[in-house]
């Protein structure tokens, strides 16, 4: 969103004459800002995917630990019942 506003502001400033740069330079700056935005979105999506994978791995590990705890508790109960 910030990049889009920057591009619009750049073009408006050029149109009203506040900045004195060529249209070619204006377009180059707009393209650069667009590329920066696209890269930012791609990096954010990669980070989201990485966080999701990490969360999934942690969730699986917690499930494994819960299963191990349940098994240990069951063995303790079984020993108590066996020992009377």
C-alpha distances in whole Angstrom, upper triangle without the diagonal:
4,5,5,6,9,10,11,12,14,16,17,18,20,21,23,24,23,22,25,24,25,23,23,22,19,18,19,16,14,15,15,11,11,13,12,9,11,14,11,11,15,16,14,16,19,19,19,22,24,23,25,27,28,28,30,33,33,34,37,38,38,40,42,43,44,46,48,48,50,52,53,54,56,58,59,60,62,64,64,66,68,69,70
4,5,5,6,9,10,10,12,14,15,16,18,20,21,22,20,20,22,21,23,21,22,20,17,17,17,14,12,14,14,10,11,13,11,9,12,14,12,12,16,16,15,18,20,20,20,23,25,25,26,29,30,30,32,34,35,36,38,40,40,42,44,45,45,48,49,50,51,54,55,55,57,60,60,61,63,65,66,67,69,71,71
4,5,5,6,9,10,10,12,14,15,16,18,20,21,19,18,21,19,20,18,18,17,14,14,14,11,9,10,10,6,7,10,8,6,10,12,10,12,15,16,15,17,20,20,21,23,25,25,27,29,30,31,33,35,36,37,39,40,41,43,45,46,47,49,51,51,53,55,56,57,59,61,62,63,65,67,67,69,71,72,73
4,5,5,6,9,10,11,12,14,15,17,18,20,19,18,21,19,20,17,18,17,14,13,14,12,9,11,12,8,8,11,11,9,11,14,13,13,16,18,17,19,22,22,23,25,27,27,28,31,32,33,34,37,37,38,41,42,43,44,47,48,48,50,52,53,54,57,58,59,60,62,63,64,66,68,69,70,72,74,75
4,5,5,6,8,10,10,12,14,15,16,18,17,16,19,18,20,18,19,17,14,15,16,13,11,13,14,10,11,15,14,12,15,17,16,16,20,21,20,22,25,25,25,28,29,29,31,33,34,34,37,39,39,40,43,44,44,46,49,49,50,52,54,55,56,58,59,60,62,64,65,66,68,70,70,72,74,75,76
4,5,5,6,9,10,10,12,14,15,16,15,14,16,15,17,16,17,14,11,12,13,10,8,11,11,8,10,13,12,11,14,16,15,16,20,20,20,22,25,25,26,28,30,30,32,34,35,35,38,40,40,41,44,45,45,47,50,50,51,53,55,56,57,59,61,61,63,65,66,67,69,71,72,73,75,76,77
4,5,5,6,9,10,11,12,14,15,15,13,15,14,15,13,14,12,9,9,11,8,6,9,10,7,8,12,12,11,14,16,16,17,20,21,21,23,25,26,27,29,31,31,33,35,36,37,39,41,42,43,45,46,47,49,51,52,53,55,57,57,59,61,62,63,65,67,68,69,71,73,74,75,77,78,79
4,5,5,6,8,10,10,12,14,14,13,16,15,16,13,15,14,11,11,14,11,9,12,14,11,12,15,15,14,17,19,19,19,22,24,23,25,28,28,29,31,33,33,35,37,38,39,41,43,44,44,47,49,49,50,53,54,54,57,59,59,60,63,64,65,66,69,69,70,73,74,75,76,79,80,81
4,5,5,6,8,10,11,12,11,11,14,14,15,14,16,14,11,13,14,12,10,14,15,12,14,17,16,16,19,21,20,21,24,25,25,27,30,30,30,33,35,35,36,39,40,40,42,44,45,46,48,50,50,52,54,55,56,58,60,60,62,64,65,66,68,70,71,72,74,75,76,78,80,81,82
4,6,5,6,9,10,11,10,8,11,10,12,11,12,11,7,9,11,9,8,12,12,11,13,16,15,15,18,20,20,21,24,25,25,28,30,30,31,34,35,35,37,40,40,41,43,45,46,47,49,51,51,53,55,56,57,59,61,61,63,65,66,67,69,71,72,73,75,77,78,79,81,82,83
4,5,5,6,9,10,10,9,11,10,11,9,11,11,7,9,12,10,9,12,14,12,14,17,17,17,20,22,22,23,26,27,27,29,31,32,33,35,37,37,39,41,42,43,45,47,48,49,51,53,53,55,57,58,59,61,63,64,65,67,68,69,71,73,74,75,77,79,80,81,83,84,85
4,5,5,6,8,9,9,12,12,13,12,15,14,10,12,15,13,12,16,17,15,17,20,20,20,22,25,24,25,28,29,29,31,34,34,35,37,39,39,41,43,44,45,47,49,49,50,53,54,55,56,59,60,60,63,64,65,66,69,70,70,72,74,75,76,78,80,81,82,84,86,86
4,5,5,6,5,6,9,10,12,12,14,13,10,13,15,13,13,17,17,16,18,21,21,21,24,25,25,26,29,30,30,32,35,35,36,39,40,40,42,44,45,46,48,50,50,51,54,55,56,58,60,61,61,64,65,66,67,70,71,71,73,76,76,77,79,81,82,83,85,87,87
4,6,5,6,5,7,7,8,8,11,10,8,11,13,12,12,15,17,16,18,21,21,21,24,26,26,27,30,31,31,33,35,36,37,40,41,42,43,45,46,47,49,51,52,53,55,57,57,59,61,62,63,65,67,68,69,71,72,73,75,77,78,79,81,83,84,85,87,89,89
4,5,8,8,10,10,11,10,13,13,10,13,16,15,14,18,19,18,20,23,23,23,26,28,28,29,32,33,33,35,37,38,39,41,43,43,45,47,48,49,51,53,54,55,57,59,59,61,63,64,65,67,69,69,71,73,74,75,77,79,80,81,83,85,85,87,89,90,91
4,6,8,10,12,13,13,16,16,13,16,19,17,17,21,22,21,22,25,26,25,28,30,30,31,34,35,35,37,40,40,41,43,45,45,47,49,50,51,53,55,55,56,59,60,61,62,65,65,66,68,70,71,72,75,76,76,78,80,81,82,84,86,87,88,90,91,92
4,5,6,9,11,12,15,14,12,16,18,17,17,20,21,21,23,25,26,26,29,30,30,32,35,36,36,38,40,41,42,44,46,46,48,50,51,52,54,56,56,57,60,61,62,64,66,66,67,70,71,72,73,76,77,77,79,81,82,83,85,87,88,89,91,93,93
4,7,9,12,13,16,15,13,16,18,16,17,20,21,20,22,25,24,25,28,29,29,31,33,34,34,37,39,39,40,43,44,44,46,48,49,50,52,54,54,56,58,59,60,62,64,64,65,68,69,70,71,74,75,75,77,79,80,81,83,85,86,87,89,90,91
4,6,9,11,13,11,10,14,15,13,14,18,18,17,20,22,22,23,26,27,27,29,31,32,33,35,37,37,39,41,42,43,45,47,47,48,51,52,53,54,57,58,58,60,62,63,64,67,68,68,70,72,73,74,76,78,79,80,82,84,85,86,88,89,90
4,7,9,12,10,10,13,15,14,15,18,19,19,21,23,23,25,27,28,29,31,33,34,35,37,39,39,41,43,44,45,47,49,49,51,53,54,55,57,59,60,61,63,65,65,67,69,70,71,73,75,76,77,79,81,81,83,85,86,87,89,91,92,93
4,7,8,6,7,10,11,11,13,15,15,16,19,20,21,22,25,26,27,29,30,31,33,35,36,37,39,41,42,43,45,47,47,49,51,52,53,55,57,58,59,61,63,63,65,67,68,69,71,73,74,75,77,79,80,81,83,84,85,87,89,90,91
4,5,5,6,9,10,11,12,14,15,17,18,20,21,23,24,26,27,29,30,32,33,35,36,37,39,41,42,43,45,47,48,49,51,53,54,55,57,58,60,61,63,64,66,67,69,70,72,73,75,76,78,79,80,82,84,85,86,88,90,91,92
4,5,5,6,8,10,10,12,14,15,16,18,20,21,22,24,25,27,28,30,31,33,34,36,37,39,40,42,43,45,46,48,49,51,52,53,55,57,58,60,61,63,64,66,67,68,70,72,73,74,76,78,79,80,82,84,85,86,88,89,90
4,5,5,6,9,10,11,12,14,15,16,18,20,21,22,24,26,27,28,30,32,33,35,36,37,39,40,42,43,45,46,48,49,51,52,54,55,57,58,60,61,63,64,66,67,69,70,72,73,75,76,78,79,81,82,84,85,87,88,89
4,5,5,6,8,10,10,12,14,15,16,18,20,21,22,24,26,27,28,30,31,33,34,36,37,39,40,42,43,45,46,48,49,51,52,54,55,57,58,59,61,63,64,65,67,69,70,71,73,75,76,77,79,81,82,83,85,86,88
4,5,5,6,9,10,11,12,14,15,17,18,20,21,23,24,26,27,29,30,32,33,35,36,37,39,41,42,43,45,47,48,49,51,53,54,55,57,58,59,61,63,64,66,67,69,70,72,73,74,76,78,79,80,82,84,85,86
4,5,5,6,9,10,10,12,14,15,16,18,20,21,22,24,26,27,29,30,31,33,34,36,37,39,40,42,43,45,46,48,49,51,52,54,55,57,58,60,61,62,64,66,67,68,70,72,73,74,76,78,79,80,82,84,85
4,5,5,6,9,10,11,12,14,15,16,18,20,21,22,24,26,27,28,30,32,33,34,36,37,39,40,42,43,45,46,48,49,51,52,54,55,57,58,60,61,63,64,66,67,69,70,72,73,75,76,78,79,81,82,83
4,5,5,6,9,10,11,12,14,15,16,18,20,21,22,24,26,27,29,30,31,33,35,36,37,39,41,42,43,45,47,48,49,51,52,54,55,57,58,59,61,63,64,65,67,69,70,71,73,75,76,77,79,80,82
4,5,5,6,9,10,11,12,14,15,17,18,20,21,23,24,26,27,29,30,31,33,35,36,37,39,41,42,43,45,47,48,49,51,52,53,55,57,58,60,61,63,64,66,67,69,70,72,73,74,76,78,79,80
4,5,5,6,9,10,10,12,14,15,16,18,20,21,22,24,26,27,28,30,31,33,34,36,37,39,40,42,43,45,46,48,49,51,52,54,55,57,58,60,61,63,64,66,67,69,70,72,73,75,76,78,79
4,5,5,6,9,10,11,12,14,15,16,18,20,21,22,24,26,27,28,30,32,33,34,36,37,39,40,42,43,45,46,48,49,51,52,54,55,57,58,60,61,63,64,66,67,69,70,72,73,75,76,77
4,5,5,6,9,10,11,12,14,15,16,19,20,21,23,24,26,27,29,30,31,33,35,36,37,39,41,42,43,45,47,48,49,51,52,53,55,57,58,59,61,63,64,65,67,69,70,71,73,74,76
4,5,5,6,9,10,11,12,14,15,17,18,20,21,23,24,26,27,29,30,31,33,35,36,37,39,41,42,43,45,46,48,49,51,52,54,55,57,58,60,62,63,64,66,67,69,70,72,73,74
4,5,5,6,8,10,10,12,14,15,16,18,20,21,22,24,26,27,28,30,32,33,34,36,38,39,40,42,44,45,46,48,49,51,52,54,55,57,58,60,61,63,64,66,67,69,70,72,73
4,6,5,6,9,10,10,12,14,15,16,18,20,21,22,24,26,27,28,30,32,33,34,36,37,39,40,42,43,45,46,48,49,51,52,54,55,57,58,59,61,63,64,65,67,69,70,71
4,5,5,6,9,10,11,12,14,15,16,18,20,21,22,24,26,27,29,30,31,33,35,36,37,39,41,42,43,45,46,47,49,51,52,53,55,57,58,59,61,63,64,65,67,68,70
4,5,5,6,9,10,11,12,14,15,17,18,20,21,23,24,26,27,29,30,31,33,35,36,37,39,41,42,44,45,46,48,50,51,52,54,56,57,58,60,62,63,64,66,67,69
4,5,5,6,9,10,11,12,14,15,16,18,20,21,22,24,26,27,28,30,32,33,34,36,38,39,40,42,43,45,46,48,49,51,52,54,55,57,58,60,61,63,64,66,67
4,5,5,6,9,10,10,12,14,15,16,18,20,21,22,24,26,27,28,30,31,33,34,36,37,38,40,42,43,45,46,48,49,51,52,53,55,57,58,59,61,63,64,65
4,5,5,6,9,10,10,12,14,15,16,18,20,21,22,24,26,27,29,30,31,33,35,36,37,39,41,42,43,45,46,47,49,51,52,53,55,57,58,59,61,63,64
4,5,5,6,9,10,11,12,14,15,17,18,20,21,23,24,26,27,29,30,32,33,35,36,38,39,41,42,44,45,46,48,50,51,52,54,56,57,58,60,61,63
4,5,5,6,9,10,10,12,14,15,16,18,20,21,22,24,26,27,28,30,32,33,34,36,37,39,40,42,43,45,46,48,49,51,52,54,55,57,58,60,61
4,5,5,6,9,10,10,12,14,15,16,18,20,21,22,24,26,27,28,30,31,32,34,36,37,39,40,42,43,45,46,48,49,51,52,53,55,57,58,59
4,5,5,6,9,10,10,12,14,15,16,18,20,21,23,24,26,27,29,30,31,33,35,36,37,39,40,42,43,45,46,48,49,51,52,54,55,57,58
4,5,5,6,9,10,11,12,14,15,17,18,20,21,23,24,26,27,29,30,32,33,35,36,38,39,41,42,44,45,47,48,50,51,53,54,55,57
4,5,5,6,9,10,10,12,14,15,16,18,20,21,22,24,26,27,28,30,31,33,34,36,37,39,40,42,43,45,46,48,49,51,52,54,55
4,5,5,6,9,10,10,12,14,15,16,18,20,21,22,24,26,27,28,30,31,33,35,36,37,39,41,42,43,45,46,48,49,51,52,53
4,5,5,6,9,10,10,12,14,15,17,18,20,21,23,24,26,27,29,30,32,33,35,36,37,39,41,42,43,45,47,48,49,51,52
4,5,5,6,9,10,11,12,14,15,17,18,20,21,23,24,26,27,29,30,32,33,35,36,38,39,41,42,44,45,47,48,49,51
4,5,5,6,9,10,10,12,14,15,16,18,20,21,22,24,26,27,28,30,31,33,34,36,37,39,40,42,43,45,46,48,49
4,5,5,6,9,10,10,12,14,15,16,18,20,21,22,24,26,27,29,30,31,33,35,36,37,39,41,42,43,45,46,48
4,5,5,6,9,10,11,12,14,15,17,18,20,21,23,24,26,27,29,30,32,33,35,36,37,39,41,42,43,45,47
4,5,5,6,9,10,11,12,14,15,16,18,20,21,22,24,26,27,28,30,32,33,35,36,38,39,41,42,43,45
4,5,5,6,9,10,10,12,14,15,16,18,20,21,22,24,26,27,28,30,31,33,34,36,37,39,40,42,43
4,5,5,6,9,10,11,12,14,15,17,18,20,21,23,24,26,27,29,30,32,33,35,36,37,39,41,42
4,5,5,6,9,10,11,12,14,15,17,18,20,21,23,24,26,27,29,30,32,33,35,36,37,39,41
4,5,5,6,9,10,10,12,14,15,16,18,20,21,22,24,26,27,28,30,31,33,35,36,37,39
4,5,5,6,9,10,10,12,14,15,16,18,20,21,22,24,26,27,28,30,32,33,34,36,37
4,5,5,6,9,10,11,12,14,15,17,18,20,21,23,24,26,27,29,30,32,33,35,36
4,5,5,6,9,10,10,12,14,15,16,18,20,21,23,24,26,27,29,30,31,33,35
4,5,5,6,9,10,10,12,14,15,16,18,20,21,22,24,26,27,28,30,31,33
4,5,5,6,9,10,11,12,14,15,16,18,20,21,22,24,26,27,28,30,31
4,5,5,6,9,10,11,12,14,15,17,18,20,21,23,24,26,27,29,30
4,5,5,6,9,10,10,12,14,15,16,18,20,21,23,24,26,27,28
4,5,5,6,9,10,10,12,14,15,16,18,20,21,22,24,26,27
4,5,5,6,9,10,11,12,14,15,16,18,20,21,22,24,26
4,5,5,6,9,10,11,12,14,15,17,18,20,21,22,24
4,5,5,6,9,10,11,12,14,15,17,18,20,21,22
4,5,5,6,9,10,10,12,14,15,16,18,20,21
4,5,5,6,9,10,10,12,14,15,16,18,20
4,5,5,6,9,10,11,12,14,15,16,18
4,5,5,6,9,10,11,12,14,15,16
4,5,5,6,9,10,10,12,14,15
4,5,5,6,9,10,10,12,14
4,5,5,6,9,10,11,12
4,5,5,6,9,10,10
4,5,5,6,9,10
4,5,5,6,8
4,5,5,6
4,6,5
4,5
4
